[in-house]
Amino acid sequence: MTITRLIFTVYILLLFSACQASGIDKSEMVDFVKSDLVTYLYSKYNDFQVTEIYSKNDNKKSFLKSSLSEGFIANVTHIASKELYFKDLAKQTASHIGIACVIYIDEASAKRASKKLDRTGYFSNTKILTKYITVNLGKENLVVYSESSADKVVSSFFNRLKTMKQGK
């Protein structure tokens, strides 16, 4: 394990622990993951752009129900999410990352929901092959997904999340 990977893994673990201990607003958890992505992109690119997509029609609960399973969204009280695109300014192609923090009525519901899914997999019922990874955080399940999973930077970011998750 490289020192950069170790530092990133420890940082993520501390971040999640701090959020759980402080009772941080879960929409802030999504912002923290976005911030971590930006920090990670700094290590990969000299100049890059991150764009956040806003949509009035974004129904994340319905999307996750059809893409993952109805059981995954049972007993959900709130979902905070962001849709992001990033690109290396030396290139013109953009890559996608979605982040959803799914909050349940209790920890048992969140753990039951996370056990219904593989650690990583692909959404069903989507037009574009969309890879996801889930991380259970007590009463919350963090779902990070991408329509650009073949992108080397996205793949590497997912691998870091998997390493972090396995360290729990």
C-alpha positions in Angstrom: 0.0 0.0 0.0 1.5 3.4 -1.0 1.7 6.2 1.5 -0.8 8.3 -0.5 -3.3 5.4 -0.5 -2.8 4.8 3.3 -3.3 8.5 4.1 -6.4 8.7 1.9 -7.8 5.5 3.6 -7.1 6.9 7.1 -8.6 10.2 6.2 -11.8 8.7 4.9 -12.1 6.5 8.0 -11.6 9.4 10.3 -14.1 11.5 8.3 -16.8 8.9 8.5 -16.1 8.3 12.2 -16.2 12.1 12.9 -19.5 12.4 11.0 -21.1 9.6 13.0 -19.8 10.8 16.3 -20.9 14.4 15.8 -24.3 13.7 14.3 -23.4 15.7 11.3 -26.2 16.6 8.8 -26.1 13.8 6.2 -26.3 16.2 3.3 -22.9 17.4 4.6 -21.6 13.9 4.3 -22.3 14.1 0.5 -20.3 17.4 0.5 -17.4 15.7 2.3 -17.3 12.9 -0.3 -17.4 15.5 -3.0 -14.5 17.4 -1.3 -12.6 14.1 -1.0 -13.1 13.5 -4.7 -11.7 17.0 -5.5 -8.7 16.3 -3.3 -8.2 13.1 -5.1 -8.4 14.8 -8.5 -5.7 17.2 -7.4 -3.3 14.2 -7.2 -4.3 13.1 -10.8 -4.6 16.3 -12.9 -2.8 19.6 -13.2 -6.0 21.5 -14.2 -9.5 20.1 -13.9 -13.1 21.1 -13.7 -15.9 19.8 -11.5 -19.5 20.5 -12.4 -22.5 19.8 -10.2 -25.8 19.0 -11.9 -29.0 20.3 -10.4 -32.4 19.0 -11.5 -35.9 19.8 -10.3 -37.0 16.3 -11.5 -34.4 14.4 -9.6 -36.2 11.7 -7.5 -33.3 9.8 -6.0 -35.6 7.5 -4.0 -37.4 6.3 -7.1 -34.1 6.0 -9.0 -32.4 3.9 -6.3 -35.6 1.7 -6.0 -35.5 0.9 -9.7 -31.7 0.7 -10.0 -30.9 -1.3 -6.8 -34.0 -2.8 -5.2 -37.1 -1.9 -3.4 -35.7 -3.5 -0.3 -32.7 -1.1 -0.3 -34.9 1.9 0.1 -37.3 0.3 2.7 -37.5 2.4 5.9 -35.6 5.3 4.4 -36.2 8.7 6.0 -34.0 10.9 3.8 -31.7 10.8 0.8 -29.0 13.5 0.2 -27.3 13.3 -3.1 -25.1 15.0 -5.7 -24.5 14.4 -9.4 -21.0 15.5 -10.6 -19.0 15.6 -13.7 -15.3 16.2 -13.8 -12.7 16.5 -16.5 -9.1 17.0 -17.1 -8.9 20.4 -18.9 -6.2 19.0 -21.2 -8.9 16.6 -22.5 -12.5 17.3 -23.5 -14.2 14.2 -22.1 -16.0 14.4 -18.8 -16.5 11.6 -16.3 -19.5 11.1 -14.0 -19.7 10.4 -10.2 -22.9 10.3 -8.2 -23.1 10.3 -4.5 -26.1 9.4 -2.4 -26.3 9.2 1.4 -29.4 7.1 2.2 -30.6 7.6 5.8 -32.8 4.9 7.5 -35.0 4.9 10.5 -32.5 2.9 12.5 -29.1 1.1 12.2 -30.7 -2.3 11.8 -32.7 -1.2 8.7 -29.5 0.3 7.1 -27.5 -2.9 7.8 -30.3 -5.1 6.4 -30.5 -2.9 3.3 -26.7 -3.0 2.7 -26.7 -6.8 3.1 -29.1 -7.1 0.2 -26.5 -5.7 -2.2 -23.1 -6.7 -3.3 -20.2 -4.5 -2.2 -19.9 -3.4 -5.7 -22.1 -4.0 -8.7 -24.1 -2.4 -11.5 -27.4 -0.7 -11.4 -30.2 -2.4 -13.2 -32.8 -0.7 -15.4 -30.4 2.1 -16.5 -29.7 3.1 -20.1 -26.0 3.5 -19.3 -24.0 0.8 -17.5 -23.6 2.3 -14.0 -21.2 0.8 -11.5 -21.8 1.4 -7.7 -20.1 0.8 -4.4 -21.9 1.0 -1.0 -20.5 1.7 2.4 -22.6 1.2 5.5 -22.2 4.0 8.1 -24.5 2.9 10.9 -27.9 4.4 10.1 -26.7 5.5 6.7 -25.6 3.7 3.5 -23.4 5.7 1.3 -23.8 4.9 -2.4 -21.2 6.1 -4.9 -21.9 5.4 -8.5 -20.6 6.2 -12.0 -21.6 6.0 -15.6 -17.9 6.3 -16.3 -16.5 3.3 -14.5 -14.2 2.5 -17.3 -12.3 5.8 -16.7 -9.0 5.0 -15.0 -9.5 7.8 -12.4 -13.0 6.7 -11.5 -11.9 3.1 -11.3 -9.0 4.1 -9.0 -11.3 6.2 -6.8 -13.7 3.3 -6.5 -10.8 1.0 -5.6 -9.9 3.4 -2.8 -13.5 3.3 -1.5 -13.4 -0.5 -1.6 -10.2 -0.5 0.4 -11.7 1.8 2.9 -14.8 -0.3 3.2 -12.9 -3.5 3.7 -10.9 -1.8 6.5 -14.1 -1.3 8.5 
